């Protein structure tokens, strides 16, 4: 096996997938930025969730808003629902893993907040339950998925935003999700602070 060629193909596939996504993703990302910024302007907060690598994405997003992305600015209200081990394990043990995010959405979320739900397959039961809980609380949803958004697409309404990465391979979808997260953070900063020259 030519390992260098194999690694090079990974980079090429990433670059091709990213470039092929621009036309599909630019408009929904811009709409998501507007939705998230409006939430923050109106003293709402952003709740973020996902499983596995997407849990890390949710935490990354929240850390960029609470801390900062590339420019100094005041802290922004964001919370990753993936980080409290006691809440996650007690809910999974006492009720079900399907409810680990939904219970937090119902307990912490309020009308005017926004849920960032990251789910490459579009079918994770706990993400589906979190979206349902968000709608019960009048919370908008920004959903990141892969090419086939599955069950989450069926739940979204006209106030929500669906961002589907046009790819089937999980690695490429997750890589582009990270780029989307950075676009969201940058876009929020641009709307709050003005575009940098």
TACORSUL-V146739 format. One record per residue. N is the residue number from 1. RES is the residue in one small letter. SS is DSSP state (~ for helix, > for strand, _ for the rest). PHI is phi in radians with two decimals (999 if undefined). D_LAST is the distance of its C-alpha to the last C-alpha in whole Angstrom. Layout:
BEGIN
n:N res:RES ss:SS phi:PHI d_last:D_LAST
n:N res:RES ss:SS phi:PHI d_last:D_LAST
END
This chain:
BEGIN
n:1 res:x ss:_ phi:999 d_last:47
n:2 res:x ss:_ phi:-1.56 d_last:44
n:3 res:x ss:~ phi:-1.14 d_last:42
n:4 res:x ss:~ phi:-1.11 d_last:39
n:5 res:x ss:~ phi:-1.14 d_last:39
n:6 res:x ss:~ phi:-1.11 d_last:39
n:7 res:x ss:~ phi:-1.10 d_last:36
n:8 res:x ss:~ phi:-1.04 d_last:34
n:9 res:x ss:~ phi:-1.13 d_last:35
n:10 res:x ss:~ phi:-1.07 d_last:33
n:11 res:x ss:~ phi:-1.09 d_last:30
n:12 res:x ss:~ phi:-1.12 d_last:31
n:13 res:x ss:~ phi:-1.15 d_last:32
n:14 res:x ss:~ phi:-1.06 d_last:29
n:15 res:x ss:~ phi:-1.09 d_last:26
n:16 res:x ss:~ phi:-1.13 d_last:28
n:17 res:x ss:~ phi:-1.13 d_last:29
n:18 res:x ss:~ phi:-1.14 d_last:25
n:19 res:x ss:~ phi:-1.13 d_last:24
n:20 res:x ss:~ phi:-1.23 d_last:27
n:21 res:x ss:~ phi:-1.57 d_last:26
n:22 res:x ss:~ phi:-0.97 d_last:22
n:23 res:x ss:~ phi:-1.11 d_last:24
n:24 res:x ss:~ phi:-1.25 d_last:26
n:25 res:x ss:~ phi:-1.71 d_last:24
n:26 res:x ss:~ phi:-1.02 d_last:21
n:27 res:x ss:~ phi:-1.16 d_last:22
n:28 res:x ss:~ phi:-1.16 d_last:24
n:29 res:x ss:~ phi:-1.14 d_last:21
n:30 res:x ss:~ phi:-1.06 d_last:19
n:31 res:x ss:~ phi:-1.12 d_last:22
n:32 res:x ss:~ phi:-1.11 d_last:23
n:33 res:x ss:~ phi:-1.03 d_last:19
n:34 res:x ss:~ phi:-1.10 d_last:20
n:35 res:x ss:~ phi:-1.10 d_last:24
n:36 res:x ss:~ phi:-1.15 d_last:23
n:37 res:x ss:~ phi:-1.16 d_last:21
n:38 res:x ss:~ phi:-1.06 d_last:23
n:39 res:x ss:~ phi:-0.99 d_last:26
n:40 res:x ss:~ phi:-1.17 d_last:24
n:41 res:x ss:~ phi:-1.02 d_last:23
n:42 res:x ss:_ phi:-1.64 d_last:27
n:43 res:x ss:_ phi:1.11 d_last:28
n:44 res:x ss:_ phi:-1.57 d_last:29
n:45 res:x ss:_ phi:-2.22 d_last:29
n:46 res:x ss:> phi:-1.95 d_last:28
n:47 res:x ss:> phi:-1.78 d_last:31
n:48 res:x ss:> phi:-2.24 d_last:30
n:49 res:x ss:> phi:-2.60 d_last:33
n:50 res:x ss:> phi:3.12 d_last:34
n:51 res:x ss:_ phi:-1.97 d_last:37
n:52 res:x ss:_ phi:1.05 d_last:37
n:53 res:x ss:~ phi:-1.06 d_last:34
n:54 res:x ss:~ phi:-1.27 d_last:32
n:55 res:x ss:~ phi:-1.12 d_last:33
n:56 res:x ss:~ phi:-1.10 d_last:31
n:57 res:x ss:~ phi:-1.10 d_last:28
n:58 res:x ss:~ phi:-1.08 d_last:29
n:59 res:x ss:~ phi:-1.16 d_last:29
n:60 res:x ss:~ phi:-1.07 d_last:26
n:61 res:x ss:~ phi:-1.04 d_last:24
n:62 res:x ss:~ phi:-1.08 d_last:26
n:63 res:x ss:~ phi:-1.16 d_last:25
n:64 res:x ss:~ phi:-1.21 d_last:21
n:65 res:x ss:~ phi:-1.46 d_last:22
n:66 res:x ss:~ phi:-1.17 d_last:24
n:67 res:x ss:_ phi:-1.44 d_last:23
n:68 res:x ss:_ phi:-2.78 d_last:19
n:69 res:x ss:_ phi:-1.60 d_last:17
n:70 res:x ss:_ phi:-2.06 d_last:14
n:71 res:x ss:_ phi:-2.28 d_last:13
n:72 res:x ss:_ phi:-1.20 d_last:16
n:73 res:x ss:_ phi:-2.90 d_last:17
n:74 res:x ss:_ phi:-1.10 d_last:21
n:75 res:x ss:_ phi:-1.09 d_last:23
n:76 res:x ss:_ phi:-2.05 d_last:23
n:77 res:x ss:_ phi:-1.33 d_last:26
n:78 res:x ss:> phi:-2.51 d_last:27
n:79 res:x ss:> phi:-2.48 d_last:30
n:80 res:x ss:> phi:-1.50 d_last:32
n:81 res:x ss:_ phi:-1.46 d_last:35
n:82 res:x ss:_ phi:-1.83 d_last:36
n:83 res:x ss:_ phi:-1.89 d_last:36
n:84 res:x ss:_ phi:-1.59 d_last:39
n:85 res:x ss:~ phi:-1.05 d_last:42
n:86 res:x ss:~ phi:-1.16 d_last:45
n:87 res:x ss:~ phi:-1.14 d_last:44
n:88 res:x ss:~ phi:-1.08 d_last:43
n:89 res:x ss:~ phi:-1.30 d_last:47
n:90 res:x ss:~ phi:-1.19 d_last:49
n:91 res:x ss:~ phi:-1.13 d_last:47
n:92 res:x ss:~ phi:-1.09 d_last:48
n:93 res:x ss:~ phi:-1.34 d_last:51
n:94 res:x ss:~ phi:-1.45 d_last:53
n:95 res:x ss:_ phi:-2.13 d_last:51
n:96 res:x ss:_ phi:-2.97 d_last:50
n:97 res:x ss:~ phi:-1.13 d_last:46
n:98 res:x ss:~ phi:-1.06 d_last:45
n:99 res:x ss:~ phi:-1.74 d_last:45
n:100 res:x ss:_ phi:-1.09 d_last:43
n:101 res:x ss:_ phi:-1.66 d_last:40
n:102 res:x ss:~ phi:-1.05 d_last:41
n:103 res:x ss:~ phi:-1.11 d_last:43
n:104 res:x ss:~ phi:-1.21 d_last:40
n:105 res:x ss:~ phi:-1.07 d_last:38
n:106 res:x ss:~ phi:-1.20 d_last:41
n:107 res:x ss:~ phi:-1.41 d_last:42
n:108 res:x ss:~ phi:-1.90 d_last:38
n:109 res:x ss:_ phi:-1.45 d_last:36
n:110 res:x ss:_ phi:-2.37 d_last:36
n:111 res:x ss:_ phi:-0.94 d_last:36
n:112 res:x ss:_ phi:1.73 d_last:32
n:113 res:x ss:_ phi:-1.40 d_last:31
n:114 res:x ss:> phi:-2.32 d_last:30
n:115 res:x ss:> phi:-1.80 d_last:31
n:116 res:x ss:> phi:-1.71 d_last:29
n:117 res:x ss:> phi:-1.90 d_last:32
n:118 res:x ss:> phi:-1.90 d_last:31
n:119 res:x ss:_ phi:-2.67 d_last:34
n:120 res:x ss:_ phi:-0.94 d_last:34
n:121 res:x ss:_ phi:-1.41 d_last:38
n:122 res:x ss:_ phi:1.36 d_last:38
n:123 res:x ss:_ phi:-2.22 d_last:41
n:124 res:x ss:_ phi:-1.08 d_last:41
n:125 res:x ss:~ phi:-1.05 d_last:44
n:126 res:x ss:~ phi:-1.29 d_last:42
n:127 res:x ss:~ phi:-1.31 d_last:38
n:128 res:x ss:~ phi:-1.01 d_last:40
n:129 res:x ss:~ phi:-1.14 d_last:42
n:130 res:x ss:~ phi:-1.13 d_last:39
n:131 res:x ss:~ phi:-1.13 d_last:38
n:132 res:x ss:~ phi:-1.07 d_last:41
n:133 res:x ss:~ phi:-1.12 d_last:41
n:134 res:x ss:~ phi:-1.06 d_last:37
n:135 res:x ss:~ phi:-1.14 d_last:39
n:136 res:x ss:~ phi:-1.09 d_last:42
n:137 res:x ss:_ phi:-1.76 d_last:40
n:138 res:x ss:_ phi:1.06 d_last:37
n:139 res:x ss:_ phi:-1.90 d_last:34
n:140 res:x ss:> phi:-1.24 d_last:32
n:141 res:x ss:> phi:-2.23 d_last:31
n:142 res:x ss:> phi:-1.91 d_last:29
n:143 res:x ss:> phi:-1.97 d_last:31
n:144 res:x ss:> phi:-1.85 d_last:29
n:145 res:x ss:> phi:-2.42 d_last:32
n:146 res:x ss:_ phi:-1.67 d_last:33
n:147 res:x ss:_ phi:-1.03 d_last:34
n:148 res:x ss:_ phi:-1.95 d_last:37
n:149 res:x ss:_ phi:-1.31 d_last:36
n:150 res:x ss:~ phi:0.98 d_last:40
n:151 res:x ss:~ phi:-1.15 d_last:41
n:152 res:x ss:~ phi:-1.13 d_last:38
n:153 res:x ss:~ phi:-1.11 d_last:37
n:154 res:x ss:~ phi:-1.22 d_last:41
n:155 res:x ss:~ phi:-1.53 d_last:40
n:156 res:x ss:_ phi:-1.27 d_last:36
n:157 res:x ss:_ phi:-2.04 d_last:36
n:158 res:x ss:_ phi:-1.19 d_last:34
n:159 res:x ss:_ phi:-1.55 d_last:32
n:160 res:x ss:_ phi:-1.68 d_last:31
n:161 res:x ss:> phi:-2.24 d_last:29
n:162 res:x ss:> phi:-1.92 d_last:30
n:163 res:x ss:> phi:-2.05 d_last:28
n:164 res:x ss:> phi:-1.80 d_last:30
n:165 res:x ss:_ phi:-1.25 d_last:29
n:166 res:x ss:_ phi:-1.37 d_last:31
n:167 res:x ss:_ phi:-2.67 d_last:33
n:168 res:x ss:_ phi:-1.83 d_last:36
n:169 res:x ss:_ phi:-1.42 d_last:36
n:170 res:x ss:~ phi:-0.99 d_last:35
n:171 res:x ss:~ phi:-1.06 d_last:34
n:172 res:x ss:~ phi:-1.17 d_last:31
n:173 res:x ss:~ phi:-1.07 d_last:31
n:174 res:x ss:~ phi:-1.15 d_last:30
n:175 res:x ss:~ phi:-1.11 d_last:27
n:176 res:x ss:~ phi:-1.27 d_last:26
n:177 res:x ss:~ phi:-1.02 d_last:26
n:178 res:x ss:~ phi:-1.11 d_last:24
n:179 res:x ss:~ phi:-1.08 d_last:21
n:180 res:x ss:~ phi:-1.07 d_last:22
n:181 res:x ss:~ phi:-1.00 d_last:22
n:182 res:x ss:~ phi:-1.15 d_last:18
n:183 res:x ss:~ phi:-1.10 d_last:17
n:184 res:x ss:~ phi:-1.10 d_last:19
n:185 res:x ss:~ phi:-1.10 d_last:17
n:186 res:x ss:~ phi:-1.12 d_last:14
n:187 res:x ss:~ phi:-1.13 d_last:14
n:188 res:x ss:~ phi:-1.05 d_last:16
n:189 res:x ss:~ phi:-1.07 d_last:13
n:190 res:x ss:~ phi:-1.09 d_last:11
n:191 res:x ss:~ phi:-1.25 d_last:14
n:192 res:x ss:~ phi:-1.41 d_last:15
n:193 res:x ss:~ phi:-1.95 d_last:12
n:194 res:x ss:_ phi:1.60 d_last:9
n:195 res:x ss:_ phi:-1.23 d_last:6
n:196 res:x ss:_ phi:-1.36 d_last:4
n:197 res:x ss:_ phi:-1.51 d_last:0
END
